[in-house]
Amino acid sequence: MEEATVRLSVPTRFLKSWIQSHYAERVLACWQNEESKVNRIELTVRSAVLKTNIVKPKEDIVALGGFGSNGHAGRAFSAGEAGAHEALGGSPLDPRLTFETFVVGRSNTLAHAAAKQVAAAKRGDAVLFNPLYIHAGVGLGKTHLLQAITWAGNAIGERKVLYLTAEKFMYGFVSALRTQTALAFKEALRGIGVLVIDDLQFLQGKSTQAEFCHTLNALIDAGRQVVIASDRPPSDLESLDDRVRSRLAGGLVVEIGSLGEELRFEILKARVAAARIHHPGFDVPLPVLNYIAKAVTHNGRDLEGALNRLLAHSKLTGHVVTLEMAEREVRDLIRPQEPKRVKIEDIQRVVARQYNVSRSDLLSSRRTANVVRPRQVAMYLAKTLTLRSLPEIGRRFGGRDHTTVLHAVRKIENLVGNDMALAEEIEILKHQLQE
């Protein structure tokens, strides 16, 4: 313990992540009961080999009162606020993930505006869009927005806001069944003013999904707000019941796009400003920020990792941050440009346009020649350009059997080898889908 900071070490990254996600507030609250001046916990992953007087690299340190995942300095954990939320059965909240620390850019403007509108709504206000469904890839700010809604909504106090991961929802439902308190669990959930569910793609189990569907319907029908985040749009959640997917798609579905270079630069500037609150001597020249914004393109977590490395190097060696140092430190974070993720809906749309048929024709049971060939081409492209299984592809093409898809794929494969015109058409379609 040093001044107001307690440093704890654990042997694995998994334990660090688990403690951060599930026990951060409780650990802090326990320390504050013993030492009221404590306002910050640091978790580090210790090396398996004992070393004398060596500090672990900065990226292994989780500063539970430091700077947040999208930029600015966050508040210290409030044991009272977080404890009250957890008492409702909510998942742990990170007080750094607020609207004030969220950096807005072109790719997330709509999602941010919708989230703020939800958080600011008062009891009795008309619900404009329900549910609000936000989807995006890893590290683009979904969880940040959902937790910001929870913090802001509960601070206003007009409506009770509950934030749950899909895992926590499943755990709560299964526990309630085991202890024969399922009715009370359902009633408690349906008494919430705003229900926020994160990582919906992890919701598993028929009974759990059925209960989620009932809860979703009950809340929406009662005029209560539901906010959901996932890594894919509702139509791509194959494991969910059709009725649930339909209800999710009936609200406002917003995608957070990839971070543009300008937004990456603004996030980096905000994070440097946040880091300087705790490390006043830390400075990153503009050319270095420009370099990282251009080179580290994958997601916000990679940007945070890059700055953590520069901070660690600067603090441990005493050297100023230079462009040469940055190029060396973030080399492994510069990933090759990944090909665009192709969706089955995109394939159906592009193929339909190419062959002058409608998308509904491709999904229909029509067997005329002008529809059969485009349908087979679309199935072939779905198998070669996506990771979807044959049964999944069949289901997305009007509920066809996987053997039908396999026949189509083999048919087009054989034709491509002998028909140069078809081979050229398919290459053009692939280019359109991947550009």
Residue pairs with C-beta under 8 A, 6 or more apart in sequence:
1 7
1 35
1 38
3 37
4 37
4 38
4 39
4 40
5 38
5 39
5 40
5 41
5 42
6 31
6 38
6 40
6 41
6 42
7 41
7 42
7 44
8 27
8 41
8 42
8 43
8 44
9 43
9 44
9 45
9 46
10 16
10 19
10 43
10 44
10 45
10 46
11 45
11 46
11 48
12 45
13 45
13 60
15 45
16 43
16 44
16 45
16 60
16 62
19 27
19 43
20 43
20 62
20 64
21 91
21 92
22 92
23 92
24 41
24 64
24 77
24 92
24 94
25 77
25 79
25 82
25 83
25 86
25 92
25 93
27 41
28 38
28 39
28 41
28 64
28 77
28 79
29 79
29 83
31 38
31 41
32 38
32 39
32 79
39 65
39 76
39 77
40 63
40 64
40 65
40 66
40 76
41 64
41 65
41 77
42 61
42 62
42 63
42 64
43 61
43 62
43 64
44 56
44 60
44 61
45 56
45 60
46 56
47 54
47 56
55 316
57 308
57 309
57 312
58 308
58 309
58 311
58 312
58 315
59 305
59 308
59 309
59 312
61 308
63 278
64 77
64 94
65 74
65 75
65 76
65 77
66 73
66 74
66 96
66 274
66 275
66 278
67 73
67 74
67 96
67 101
67 271
67 274
67 275
67 277
67 278
68 74
68 94
68 96
68 97
68 98
68 101
68 144
68 274
69 94
69 96
69 97
69 101
69 141
69 143
69 144
69 300
69 301
69 304
70 97
70 101
70 102
70 103
70 141
70 144
70 267
70 270
70 300
71 101
71 102
71 103
71 266
71 267
71 269
71 270
71 271
71 273
71 274
72 100
72 101
72 270
72 273
72 274
73 96
73 101
73 273
73 274
73 277
73 278
74 94
74 95
74 96
74 97
74 98
74 101
74 274
75 95
75 96
75 98
76 95
77 95
78 95
81 93
81 95
81 151
81 154
81 155
82 92
82 93
82 95
84 154
85 93
85 150
85 154
85 162
85 163
86 92
88 160
88 162
88 188
88 192
89 162
89 164
89 168
89 172
89 188
90 150
90 162
90 163
90 164
90 168
91 163
91 164
91 165
91 168
91 198
93 147
93 150
93 151
93 163
94 147
95 151
97 143
97 144
97 147
97 148
97 151
98 147
98 148
98 151
98 152
99 112
99 115
99 116
99 119
99 148
99 152
101 144
101 270
101 274
102 108
102 112
102 141
102 144
102 145
102 148
103 263
103 266
103 267
103 270
104 112
105 259
105 260
105 262
105 263
105 266
106 257
106 260
106 262
106 263
107 140
107 256
107 257
107 258
107 259
107 260
107 263
108 140
108 141
108 145
108 256
108 257
108 263
110 254
111 134
111 136
111 141
111 145
111 254
111 255
111 256
112 145
114 129
114 132
114 134
114 252
114 254
115 132
115 134
115 145
115 146
115 148
115 149
115 227
116 152
117 128
118 132
118 149
118 153
118 194
118 225
118 227
119 148
119 149
119 152
119 153
119 156
119 161
120 152
120 156
121 127
121 158
121 159
121 225
122 156
122 158
122 159
123 158
123 159
123 193
127 223
127 224
127 225
128 252
129 251
129 252
130 220
130 225
130 226
130 251
131 216
131 220
131 225
131 226
131 227
131 228
131 247
131 248
131 251
131 252
132 225
132 226
132 227
132 228
132 251
132 252
132 254
133 227
133 228
133 229
133 230
133 233
133 234
133 248
133 249
133 251
133 252
133 253
133 254
134 142
134 145
134 146
134 227
134 228
134 229
134 230
134 254
134 255
134 256
135 142
135 229
135 230
135 231
135 232
135 233
135 253
135 254
135 255
135 256
136 142
136 229
136 231
136 255
136 256
136 257
137 231
137 258
137 299
138 231
138 299
138 301
139 298
139 299
139 300
139 301
139 302
140 256
140 257
140 258
140 259
140 299
140 300
141 256
141 300
142 198
142 229
142 230
142 231
142 256
143 198
143 199
143 229
145 229
146 163
146 196
146 198
146 227
146 229
147 163
149 161
149 163
149 194
149 196
149 227
150 161
150 162
150 163
150 194
150 196
153 159
153 161
153 193
153 194
154 160
154 161
158 193
159 193
159 194
159 225
160 191
160 192
160 193
160 194
161 192
161 193
161 194
161 196
162 189
162 192
162 194
162 195
162 196
163 196
163 198
164 172
164 195
164 196
164 197
164 198
165 197
165 198
165 199
165 202
166 197
166 198
166 199
166 200
166 201
166 202
166 203
167 199
167 202
169 197
169 203
169 208
169 212
170 203
170 204
170 205
170 208
172 185
173 182
173 185
173 207
173 208
173 211
174 208
176 182
176 184
176 185
176 186
177 207
186 211
186 214
186 215
189 195
189 215
189 219
190 215
190 218
190 219
190 222
190 224
192 219
192 224
193 224
193 225
194 224
194 225
194 226
194 227
195 215
195 219
195 224
195 225
195 226
195 227
196 226
196 227
196 228
197 212
197 226
197 227
197 228
197 229
198 228
198 229
199 229
199 230
199 231
200 228
200 229
200 230
200 237
200 240
201 230
201 231
201 232
201 237
201 239
203 209
203 212
203 239
203 240
204 239
209 239
209 240
209 241
209 244
210 241
212 244
213 241
213 243
213 244
213 247
216 226
216 244
216 247
216 248
217 247
219 225
219 226
220 226
220 247
226 251
228 248
230 237
233 249
233 253
233 255
234 240
234 245
234 248
234 249
234 253
235 245
235 249
235 345
236 343
237 244
237 245
237 248
238 392
238 395
240 248
258 297
258 299
259 267
259 297
259 299
259 300
259 303
261 293
261 294
261 297
264 292
264 293
264 296
264 297
264 303
265 289
265 290
265 293
267 300
267 303
268 284
268 289
268 292
268 293
268 303
268 307
269 289
271 303
271 304
271 307
272 282
272 283
272 284
272 289
272 307
275 282
275 307
275 311
276 282
276 283
279 311
279 315
281 314
282 311
282 314
282 315
282 321
283 320
283 321
284 307
284 310
284 321
285 321
285 322
285 323
287 323
288 310
288 321
288 322
288 323
288 326
291 323
291 326
291 327
292 303
292 306
292 307
292 326
292 330
293 303
295 330
295 333
295 334
296 302
296 303
296 306
296 330
296 333
296 334
297 335
297 337
298 333
298 335
302 333
302 335
305 330
305 333
306 326
306 329
306 330
306 333
309 329
309 330
310 321
310 325
310 326
310 329
310 330
313 319
313 321
313 325
313 329
314 320
314 321
319 325
339 434
340 433
340 434
340 435
342 381
342 385
342 386
342 433
342 434
343 386
344 382
344 386
344 388
344 393
344 396
346 433
347 378
347 381
347 382
347 385
347 386
347 433
348 359
348 362
348 363
348 378
348 397
349 359
350 429
350 432
350 433
351 362
351 374
351 377
351 378
351 381
351 429
352 358
352 359
352 361
352 362
352 374
352 378
354 374
354 425
354 428
354 429
355 370
355 373
355 374
355 377
357 370
357 371
357 374
361 371
361 374
361 375
362 371
362 374
362 375
362 378
362 397
362 398
363 397
363 398
364 371
364 398
365 398
375 397
375 408
376 408
376 411
376 412
377 412
377 425
377 426
377 429
378 397
379 393
379 397
379 404
379 405
379 408
379 409
379 412
380 408
380 409
380 412
380 413
380 426
381 426
381 429
381 430
381 433
382 388
382 393
382 396
382 397
382 405
383 390
383 393
383 405
383 409
384 409
385 430
385 433
385 434
386 393
388 396
389 402
390 402
390 405
390 406
391 402
393 402
393 405
394 400
394 401
394 402
394 404
394 405
397 405
412 422
412 426
415 422
416 422
416 423
416 426
417 423
